[in-house]
């Protein structure tokens, strides 16, 4: 199944807030770079459509983890948080965050296929995500926390949330980390041969 087909399948899991979600997604798809934006300038999925591919992958990973760890969390919460956790990476409607890089040296030497729009008004990415979403979709406290703190302790300012994370926040954080680091960046999971030798020997 293509990324677009997987995306459409996930969107259909939002039912209770379908009206608000559909209005937001319609605006997002038409007025922003949501469908074409990369996920980063030079790291994971720094290609056209990379952000959508990443967001779909994170949502699917969240649903898998949820089934095992927290089955009480709804599909709808996982889809809203998973699909939109990085919504702030589009910039703002009409003002994309990422622009195609025209510096050939940066492209060749740093794999920096995109650059940050120099006219962007600075705002933390998670804060921008929450700002964009909350204008359209009513969020629960746990959904708001999950979007705002999905990067976990990799962001220094997130330390204030340490040991106060809701299960949904932990789900999106791990799903995001696993998707970007293991699946998208192709991290090889190395077996510790000494460990296995002990177990079998």
C-alpha positions as CSV (number, residue, x, y, z in Angstrom):
1,X,0.0,0.0,0.0
2,X,1.3,3.5,-0.8
3,X,1.9,6.2,1.8
4,X,-1.1,8.1,0.4
5,X,-3.3,5.0,0.8
6,X,-2.1,4.3,4.3
7,X,-2.7,8.0,5.1
8,X,-6.3,7.8,3.9
9,X,-6.9,4.7,5.9
10,X,-5.7,6.3,9.1
11,X,-7.7,9.5,8.6
12,X,-10.9,7.3,8.5
13,X,-10.2,6.2,12.1
14,X,-11.1,9.7,13.4
15,X,-14.9,9.5,14.0
16,X,-15.9,11.4,17.1
17,X,-14.2,14.6,16.0
18,X,-14.5,13.9,12.3
19,X,-16.1,17.2,11.4
20,X,-13.3,19.3,13.1
21,X,-10.6,16.9,11.9
22,X,-11.8,17.1,8.3
23,X,-11.9,20.9,8.3
24,X,-8.3,21.0,9.7
25,X,-7.0,18.4,7.3
26,X,-8.7,20.1,4.3
27,X,-7.0,23.4,5.2
28,X,-3.7,21.6,5.9
29,X,-3.7,19.8,2.6
30,X,-4.7,22.8,0.5
31,X,-3.0,25.8,2.2
32,X,0.3,24.3,3.5
33,X,3.2,22.2,2.4
34,X,1.9,19.2,4.4
35,X,1.8,16.8,1.5
36,X,5.2,17.8,0.0
37,X,7.3,18.9,3.0
38,X,10.4,16.9,4.0
39,X,10.7,15.5,7.5
40,X,14.0,17.3,8.0
41,X,16.7,19.3,6.2
42,X,19.4,16.7,6.1
43,X,18.5,13.7,8.3
44,X,15.6,11.3,8.2
45,X,13.4,11.5,5.1
46,X,14.8,14.8,3.8
47,X,12.8,14.4,0.6
48,X,9.6,15.6,-0.9
49,X,6.7,14.0,1.0
50,X,9.0,12.9,3.8
51,X,7.0,14.5,6.5
52,X,3.8,12.7,5.5
53,X,5.7,9.4,5.2
54,X,7.2,9.9,8.7
55,X,3.8,10.9,10.2
56,X,2.1,7.9,8.8
57,X,4.8,5.6,10.0
58,X,4.7,7.1,13.5
59,X,1.0,6.6,13.7
60,X,1.1,3.0,12.6
61,X,3.9,2.3,15.1
62,X,1.8,4.0,17.9
63,X,-1.2,1.8,17.1
64,X,1.0,-1.3,17.3
65,X,2.5,-0.2,20.6
66,X,-0.9,0.8,21.9
67,X,-2.4,-2.7,21.2
68,X,0.2,-4.2,23.4
69,X,0.8,-1.6,26.1
70,X,-2.3,0.6,26.4
71,X,-5.3,-0.9,24.7
72,X,-7.6,1.6,26.5
73,X,-6.2,4.5,24.3
74,X,-8.5,5.1,21.3
75,X,-7.5,4.8,17.7
76,X,-8.7,8.4,17.3
77,X,-6.2,9.7,19.9
78,X,-3.4,7.8,18.3
79,X,-4.2,9.0,14.8
80,X,-4.6,12.7,15.8
81,X,-1.4,12.7,17.8
82,X,0.6,10.5,15.5
83,X,-0.3,12.1,12.2
84,X,0.0,15.6,13.5
85,X,2.8,15.5,16.2
86,X,5.1,17.2,13.7
87,X,2.5,19.5,12.1
88,X,4.7,22.5,13.0
89,X,7.3,21.4,10.5
90,X,5.1,22.8,7.7
91,X,5.7,26.3,9.0
92,X,2.5,28.3,8.7
93,X,-0.2,28.3,6.0
94,X,1.3,30.1,3.0
95,X,4.7,30.3,4.7
96,X,6.6,27.0,4.4
97,X,9.3,26.1,6.9
98,X,11.4,24.1,4.5
99,X,12.7,25.4,1.1
100,X,14.6,23.5,-1.6
101,X,18.3,24.2,-1.0
102,X,20.1,25.9,-3.9
103,X,23.6,25.6,-2.3
104,X,25.2,22.7,-4.2
105,X,28.1,22.4,-1.7
106,X,25.6,21.8,1.2
107,X,23.7,19.3,-0.9
108,X,26.9,17.4,-1.9
109,X,28.8,17.6,1.4
110,X,26.1,17.7,4.0
111,X,23.2,16.0,2.3
112,X,21.2,19.2,3.1
113,X,18.6,19.0,0.4
114,X,16.4,21.6,2.2
115,X,17.0,24.7,4.2
116,X,15.0,26.6,6.7
117,X,13.0,29.5,5.4
118,X,14.9,32.6,6.6
119,X,11.6,34.5,6.9
120,X,10.1,32.0,9.3
121,X,8.8,33.5,12.6
122,X,10.6,31.4,15.2
123,X,8.4,29.2,17.4
124,X,9.3,25.8,18.8
125,X,8.1,23.0,16.5
126,X,6.0,21.2,19.0
127,X,4.5,24.5,20.2
128,X,3.7,25.4,16.6
129,X,2.1,22.0,16.1
130,X,-0.1,22.4,19.2
131,X,-1.0,26.0,18.1
132,X,-2.1,24.9,14.6
133,X,-4.1,21.9,15.7
134,X,-5.8,23.4,18.7
135,X,-7.3,26.1,16.6
136,X,-9.4,23.5,14.8
137,X,-9.6,20.3,16.8
138,X,-10.6,20.0,20.5
139,X,-7.9,18.1,22.3
140,X,-7.8,16.2,25.5
141,X,-5.2,17.1,28.1
142,X,-3.2,13.9,27.3
143,X,-3.3,14.6,23.6
144,X,-2.1,18.2,24.1
145,X,0.7,16.9,26.4
146,X,1.7,14.2,23.9
147,X,2.0,16.7,21.0
148,X,3.9,19.3,23.1
149,X,6.3,16.8,24.6
150,X,6.6,14.1,21.9
151,X,10.4,14.7,21.6
152,X,10.9,13.6,25.3
153,X,14.1,14.5,27.0
154,X,15.9,15.0,23.7
155,X,14.7,18.6,24.1
156,X,16.1,20.4,27.1
157,X,13.0,22.4,27.8
158,X,11.0,19.2,28.0
159,X,12.7,18.3,31.3
160,X,9.9,20.0,33.1
161,X,7.6,17.1,32.0
162,X,10.0,14.4,33.2
163,X,8.2,11.8,35.3
164,X,4.8,13.5,34.5
165,X,4.3,11.9,31.1
166,X,0.9,10.4,30.3
167,X,0.9,7.0,28.5
168,X,0.0,8.7,25.2
169,X,3.1,10.9,25.5
170,X,5.3,7.9,26.0
171,X,3.7,6.1,23.1
172,X,4.2,8.9,20.6
173,X,7.7,9.5,21.8
174,X,8.9,5.9,21.4
175,X,7.0,5.5,18.1
176,X,8.6,8.7,16.8
177,X,12.1,7.7,17.9
178,X,11.8,4.1,16.6
179,X,10.3,5.3,13.2
180,X,13.0,8.0,12.6
181,X,16.0,6.2,14.0
182,X,15.4,2.5,13.2
183,X,13.1,2.4,10.2
184,X,13.9,5.7,8.4
185,X,17.6,6.0,9.1
186,X,18.1,2.3,8.8
187,X,19.8,1.8,12.1
188,X,21.2,-1.7,12.3
189,X,20.3,-3.5,15.5
190,X,23.5,-5.3,16.4
191,X,23.3,-8.5,18.3
192,X,25.6,-8.8,21.2
193,X,27.4,-12.1,20.4
194,X,28.8,-12.4,24.0
195,X,25.2,-12.2,25.4
196,X,24.0,-14.9,23.0
197,X,27.1,-17.0,23.8
198,X,26.2,-16.9,27.5
199,X,22.6,-17.8,26.8
200,X,23.4,-20.7,24.6
201,X,26.7,-21.8,26.0
